[in-house]
């Protein structure tokens, strides 16, 4: 097999790097050198790759962890169901990635996307993340790195948690709509064993006529230690529980004729509850010869119940069209590998070989409901889904002005689907397997005049729902080919503003979408996306900082039809000013342009722009222990009327004789003020 040959070849290179550059005379003892901290810019393989440190997003309003994603050029996340709690809807590079189908998310390398989920493929709920525990986001767009596999078609985002905090914090916050958020975070030990503990509680009724009554509780515990001077072991555990009510996606016609308030609901019984507990282990050992052995493992237990009604009385005029989706699963996996750096033929390089594995054991159910009371069963399925992915990565720098990075990743999937419902209509059942080989290649030239140039090619994929994968003629894995050229420049010096420009293209072999709301699959054919991104970030002058981006995308099926919900223009801008006397202000603007809602472009969602204001003030009061900070967030500063998730489909109200195709939307939140006090100790 080709991937086996690639692994063997990389292993030979790794051994060659080791032997030629780091050979050691066994008669001479090793010299233990004390650890030295060195800081520098992270090397990047593409112009669109970036690391977002915590200082850039701690000024974000902390009601929704997904808010930090707008710092990524072209990334928009909106609420999907008229109330917090459910996973957001993600937009990136011409994808309506729904809840995560085409964007891969990780926490310290642990996958967050859920395969064959009851509500949607790749479902990604970020609400178990406490934003203050994150030290930064690693962002990779496209499919150019062998380390990333499933769902990483438009990109991948890895949330990296802190080892410790220098100061503990107790934070109390409150705002409109009965909103409260409370946080406790501290490091009990900071030396040989670095520990981190965090607890978060959040509650809001939201602006809706039927209170959201959204509660979120989070716990995190992490311990990091060095078993030897060359190794590091980190163990992390999290617990998340949430419940909420939702107003759902409301029909535009009812709002326009005055029969429904903008923040009202046709079926106020919508909502849900979820629970997620995770454990992960990260270990690495640095060899004296410049190598690194790494091993990571994770496990998750997950529960989810969602009560929804999109079409109201279209299919069942008596009881309504409400349905319940339930998901119970255990997910576990990890990765193992080795990286060797050195010189071969007087050329600096590195070779990495590794393998990743993941198993999902799932019980998914779909059935009708009324006022959250079950009325029967539509599907009831046990799913066992596993993947195994060996990969090879090679990096060389033949000249001071040229770097090459690339590799190959192989994917092998097995799907086992068992129907539990003998009285249901015929449901998919059976087993199948599928695989892919995915090449990657990156060229980096420069820097010349503080400017680097990038050219990238990579093949990626997203897996499809197992219930679809086992049906005859299905495509279990949808291959994507991505291309990119770009540049990064700091024309005013290494400490000045960084400018980024990228042209990209992405071809997806098949838009095959599992519709969890109906338990069916839509086959939409091949698609093509093209786009451009321009971004700038850095210190403009003295205490003034700027971060902004504009993206343009054209997304079409190969026959010329529009891809529904694909954004055409997005933009983000932020001005941050560090005043004297401990005050920090940030004004942000987020823009989502017009986008088609159906293939013929006859129905389109309107554009919107939203402004947010953040203030933090270091209170000059001397305390016996610690310091105080006050903060204020104003979301939707101008109180703009805007729409978050927007769709076009057929529905029927109780007063209507037949179904009507209409726009259905989730209203954007009105102006909301939230403030609080933090004690750092």
N, C-alpha and C positions, 0 to 999 in steps of 0.2 A: 504493500500500500504506500501511496506517496507520502502520507504524513509520517509513517514509520521511518522512511528513508530520510525525511527532513529532520526528525528527532535525532537519528543516529548521526547525521552530518553535523548538526549543532553540537552534539556531545563531543565529537572529534575536535571541533573548533574550540570548545570550552577547555578541553584537556590540553590542546595546543597552546592556548593563551596561558594556561596555568603553568605548563612545563617550560615554555620559552621565556617567560617573564618573571616567574615567581618561584623558581626552583630553590630549594633550601638544603643546605648541608646538614645532615642529621647530627654531625659532631659539634655544631655550633648552636648554642641555646637561643631560643627566641627572646627578643627584647620586648617586654610589655611596655607600651607607650600609653601615657595617660590620655584620656579622652579630651579632644579639643573641639569646640563648637565652631563651625564655619558656616556663614550665611552667604547665599548668592541666589541669583535668579534661577528658577527651575528651567532646565532645558525643555524645549517644546518641539514637537514633531510636525505641527501644522499651525498656520496663522490663527486658526479659530480655537486652538487649545489654550486654556488659561487656568490659573489657580486664583480663586477668590478668597482672600484672607478674611478672618472674622471682623476686622476693623471696618470692612466695607459693608457688612450687612447687619451689624448689631444695632444700627439706627433704623432698621426696618421695623414697622409695626409687628408685634409678636403674636397677633391673634392666629395667623395662619403660617406654619413653617414654609409653605410653598411660596410665600412672598419673596424669599431670597432669590428665587429662580429668575426674577426679572433682571437681576444684575448680569445675566448671561445674554449677550446680544441675540435678539430674535426670539427669546423664550418668553412665553406668556402662559400664566396659569390662572384659571378662573374657577369659581365655584359652579358646580354642575347641577345642583338639585334644590336651590332655594333654601339653603341652610347649611352651616358648616357640619363637618363630621365625615361625610363621604369623601372619597378621593377627588382631587381636582381634575379638571380637563386641561390637558397640556398641548400647547401649540409650539412647534419648532420646525424650521426648514420645510415649510409647505405641508407639514403633517398636522392634521387633527389627530394627535396621538391618543385621543380618547383619554383613558386613565393610565396610559403608559405603554401601549402596544409598540411604539417605535422609539421610545426613549428608555434606556436602561438606567436604573437607579441602584446605588449601593450605599451601605453604611460600613465603613472600614473594610470594604471588599465583600461584604455579605450582600447577596442579591435581595432587593426589596420587591421587585415586580413578581406577581403571582401568576403562574401558568394555569391555564384552563380554569380560570376563576368563574364563579357563578355569575358575576355581573359583567365581566369583560376581560379579554385576553391581555395579560400583562398588568393587571390592576395594581396600582401603586398608591397606597395611602401613606403620606409622609407625616401624619399627625402624631406618630409615636416618637418623633424626633423633637428634642428640646433644643431650640436654636442656640442658646447660650453654651451648650456643651460641644458645639462644633468649632474646630479651629480653622476650618477652611473647606472649600469645595474644589475638587479636581474635575474639570470640565473637558470633555473630549467630544467634538462633533464629528460626524462621519463615522466610517468603519475602518480606520487606518491602523489600529493597534491590535495585535494578536491577543492581548489580555482580555478583551471584551468580546462577548458573543451575543447571546440571545437578547433581542429587543434593541440592541445598539445599532440601529439603522440611521436614524437622524442624529443620535449622539448618546453619550453616557455621562452620568453625574455621580461622583463618589463623595459622600459626606464623611469627613475625617474627624473623629472625636478627639478631644483633648486628653492628655495624660493626667493633668492636674490643673488647678487654678491657683494663682499666687494669693488671691484674696477670696475668701468665702463671700457669699452674697445672700441676703434675705430681701426679697422684692415683693411689694404689695402694689397692685394696680387696679384701677376701676374706671368705668366709663359709661357712656350711654347704653341704653337697651339692657340694663342690668348686667353689664359685662364686667367680669372680674378675672384677673390672672395673678397667681401667686407662685413664687419660685423660691426654692432653697437649693443652694449649690455650694459645696465646699470640698476641700481635700484634707481628710484626716491625717494622712502621712504624705511626705513630699521627698523623702530621701531614697533609701534602698528600695522601698516599695512606694510607688507613686499611686495614690488612690484618688478617685473622683466619685462623689455622690451627688445626685441631683433629683429633685422632686418638683413636679409642676402640676398645678390645678387650674383649670380654665372653665369658665361658664359664661354663656350669653343667651339672651332671648332673641337677639337679632331684631331687625326693623319690621318683621312680618306681623301681620294681624294675628296669626296663630303662632304663639311663642315657639322659638326653636327649642328652648330648654336644652341646649347643647352643653354637655359636660364632657370634659376630657381630663383624664388623670394619667400622668406619666412618672415612671421611676427609672433611674439609670444608676448602675454601679459599675465601676471599672477599676481594675488593679493592674499596674504595670511594674515589672521587676526585671532584673538582670541576673539570671541564674549563674552566668559567668561573665567575665569582662567582655566577651565577644558575642553574647547572645541577649535576646530580649524576649520576654513573654508577656502578653497582655490578655486579660480575660475581662469580657464585658457582658453584662446582663441588662435587659430592659423589660419593662412591663407597661402595657398600654391598655386602657379601657375607655370606651366612649359610648355615648348614646345621644340621640338627637331626634327632633321632629323636623319636617321639611315641608315647604309650600309647593315644591315640585316646579315643573316647567309649565307656565300658564299660557293660555291662548291669547294672542294679540287682539282677536276680534272681541273678546269679552272685556278687555281693558278699554278698547276704543268705544264700545257702546255704553260704557259706564256701569255695566252689571258686575264688574269685578275690579277691586282696587289693585293698583300696581303691586302692592305687597300682600295681596290676598292669596287664596288657594281654592282650587276646585275640590280637591280631596285633602283636607288638612290632617288626615291620618298617616300620610307618608312619613318616612323617617327610617331609623335603623339603630343598630348597636353592633359593636365590634370589640374584640379582645385580641391582643397580640403580645406574646412573650418571646423574647429572643435571647440566645446565648451565643457568643462567638469567642474564638481563641485565635490569636495572631502570634506567630513565633518566627524568629529568624536567627540564624547563626552566621557570623562573619568569619570566614576562614583567614588564616594568616597570609594566604596567597592571593587575596583580592577577590575571593568568591563570596557568595551569599547563598545559603540554603534557607528556604522559606517554607513554612507549612501553616495553613489556616483552616479552621473548621468552624461550622456554625450549625445551629438548629433553631427551628421556630415552631411554635404552636399558635394556631390562628382560628378564630371564630368570627362569623360575619352573618348578619341577618339584615336584609334590606326590604322595605315595603314601599312599593312604587306604583303609580298609576299615570301613565303617559296619555293614553287615548280616552280616558274617562268612561264613556258609555258607548263606545263604538262597537265593541264585540258582545258585551253583555249589558243590555239596557236596564236590567233589573238590579243586579248586584254591582255593576261597574266593572272596569277592566283592571282592578288592582291585582298585583302579583307579588309574591314573596320569593326572594332569592336567598338561599342559605349556602354557606361554605364552611366546612370544617376540614382542617388539614394539619399534617405534620410535614415539615420541609427540613431537609438536612443536606449537607454537602461540605465541600471545601476544595482546596487546591494545594498542590505540592510541586516544588520546583527548585531549580538551582540557576544562579547567575554568576558568570565569571567575567571579570574585566582584565585587560592586559594589552600586550602589544604583539602583533604578528607581522613579520616583514616590515618592522619599524612603523606600523600603523596602529593607532589606538583603536580599541574595539571592545565589544561586550557581546556575550552570547547567553541567552536564557532559554532553558527548556523547562516545560512544566505541563501539568495536567490538571484539569478542573472536573469536578463531578457534582451532580445535584440530583436529588430524588424528591418528588412531591407525591405524597399519599393523600388523596383528596376525596371528600364526600360532598358532592354538589347536588342541590335540589332546587327545583323551580315549580311553583304552583300558584293557583289563583287565591286571592284573599280579599276580604272585605273588612274594613276597620281593624286590620291586623289579625283577623280570625281566619285560619286556613279553610279553604273551600274544596280542596282536592289536591291532586298531584299531576303535574304535567311531565316532569322528568325527575328521576332520582337515580343518581349515578355514582359509582365508585371508580376512581381514576388513579392509576399508578403510572407516573411519568418520570423518566430518568434520562439524563444526558451525560455524556462523557466527552471531554474536549482536550486532547493533547495540543500543545502549541509550541512554536519555536519563534524566537525573536533574535535578530542580529542587528548590531549597531556598529558602524565603523566611521572613522574620520580620516580619510586618506590624505587630506590637506587641511591647513588651518581654516580654509574658507569653504569646505564642503563636508557635510555629514550625510550619511545614508543610514536609514533605519527601515526595517521591514521584517517580514516573516510569513508564517503560514499557520492557520488554525484549522483543525478538523473537528467536526461535530458529528456525534452519533447519538440519535434519539431512539428511545423505545416508548411506545404508547400501549397501555392496557386499559380498556374501558369495559366496565361491567354494569349492565342495566339492573337496577334493584326493584324496578316497578313492573310487576307482571300485568297490571291492569291498565297501564298507560298505552297510548298509541305506540307503534313500533319505534324503538329508540336505537341509536347506534350502540353496537357492542362488538368487541373484538380486539385484536392486537395488530400492531404494525411497527415498523422501524424505518428510519430515514437518516441520511447523512449528507454532509457537505464538506468540501475543502475550500478554504477561504484565503486567498493570497492578500498580502498587504505590502505596500511600498511607499517610502517617504524620502524626499530629497530636500535638503536644507542648504542654502548657499548664503555665504556672508559670515560675519557682518561686514558691510561696506558702508561707511558714513553712518554708523549706528543703525543700519538697516539689514534685515535678513529676508530672504525670499524662500518660498515653500512651494513644493509640488507634491501632491498626494494622490494615491489610488488605494482603494480597499474594497473588499467584498464583505458584506455582513448579511444579516437575516433577522427575521423574527419568526418564532415558532407560532403555529396556529393551534387553536384549541384541540385537545385530544379527541373530543367527540366529532370534530370535523376531520381530523387527520386520518381516522380509521375508515372513513367512507370511501368507496371506490372512486378513483379519479381525482382524489383530493391532493392538495399540495401541503404536506405537513410543515415544510420549512419554506418561507418566502424569501428568496435571495434578493439582495440589494447590491448594486454596484455604485460606489460613490467616488467622485473626482473633485479635486480642489486645487486651486492655485491662490497664493496670497503673499502678503508682506506684512512685516512688523517693523516699525521704525520709531526711534527716539531722536528726532532731529535737533532737539534742544539739550541733548546730553542724557546720561544714564538716569538722572534724577528728575528729568522733565516729563512732559506728557508723552504717552505712548500712543502711536497711531497704528490702526490695524485695518487692512482691507482684504477681502476674500471674495473670490468667485468660485461657485461650487455647482455641482450637478449630482443628481441621484436618480438612478433607474431601479424601480422595484418590479420584479418579474410578475408578481400577482398580488393584487389587492384583495386578499381573501379575509373577510372579517366575520368573526363569530359574534352573533347578536345575542348576548346573554338574556336580554329582556324577553326573547321569544324562543330561545333554545334552538335557533337555526343559524345557518351560515349564508352570507352573501358573497358571491364570487364577482369581483368587479374588474378583473383583467389587469393588464400591465399598465404602469404609470411612469411618468417622467416629471422630475422637478428640477428647476434651475433657479439660481438666486445669487444675490450679492449682499455682502455685509460690510458696513463701515462703522468703526468704533474708535473712540478716543477716551483715555483715562489717565489721570495723574494730577500732579500739583500744577495749577495754572499760575498762581502768584501767591507768595507768602502763605497766609492761612486759608486760601481758596483752592478747593479741589473740584474736579469735574469728572463725571463718568457718564458716557452717553453712547448710543448706537442707533443706527437706522438699517433696516433690512428690507429687501425686496425679493419676492418669490413669485414664480410662475409654476403652477402645479396643474397638470392635465393628465387624463388618460391618453393612451396612444392614439385613440380615435379623435382626439381634440376636445372631448367633453371635459368640463371642469371637475375637479375633485372637491366634493362638498366639504365646506367648513375650512378649507385650506386658506390661511391668511395670506394676503398679498403684500401688505406693508405693515411693519411693526416698528416701534421706536421707543426708546427709553432715554431719559436724561435726568441727571442729579447734580445739584450744586451743593457742596458741603463747605461750611465756613466755620473755622475754629476761632471763636472770639477770644479776646483776653478775659481773664477772670473766670475761666472754667466753663464757658458756655459753648456748645456745639450745635449748629443748626444745619438741617438738610431739607432741601426742597426737591421733590421727585415728581416726574411726570411719566406716565405709561400710556402708550397709544397702540390701539389695535385697529387696523384698517378694514375697509369693506371686504367681505368674503362671500362667495357664492354658497347658497344653501342646497341647491340641487344642480344636477349635471348640466342643464341647458342655460344656467345663469339667469333665469327669469326671476328668481327670488334670491335676494341678497340680504345679508345682515349688515346693519349700519355700523359705521366706525364710531369709536369713542376715545376720549382722552380723560385721564384721571390724575389729579394732583394730590400729593400727600406732603405733609409737613411734620418734621420730627425735631424735637428739642431735647437736649440733655444738659444739665447744669450741675457742676460740682459745688455743693453748698459749702461755703467757707466757715464751717463751724468746727471747732476743735473738740474731738471726742477722746475719751480715755482709750477707747479701742475702735479703730476703723475710721471710716468717713461716710458721708451721706451724699447721695445723688438724687436729684429730682428729674423727671422726664415727662414729656408730653408728646402725644401723637395725634395728628388730625388727618384722618383719612377722608378722601374726596373733599378736599379743601373748598372747592367752589360749589359743592352740592349739585354736581352734574347728574342729570338723569341718563343712565347708560344701562346696557344690557350685557350680562356676562355670557353664559352659555345660551346659544341661539340655534334652533333647529326648525326645519319645515317638514311637517308630516300631517297625516289625516287624524282628526279626532272628532268626537261628538259630545256635545253638552246635553244635559238631560232635557232641555227645552227644544232640542233640534231633532228634526225628523230623519236626518241622514248625516253621514260624516262630512266634514269640511276640511280641505287641505289649508293649513294656516301656519303662520310663524308661531312658535312656542319659545318662551324665553325665561331666563332667570334674571330678575332685576338686579342691577348693581346696587351695592349698599349706598345709602345717602351719606351726607356728612356725619362723621362719627368722631367724637373726642374721647380720648383715653389718657389718663395720666397716673403717675404713681411715684413712689419713693423706694429707693434701694439703699440698703446699709451694707457696705463692704467691710469685712472684718478679717 
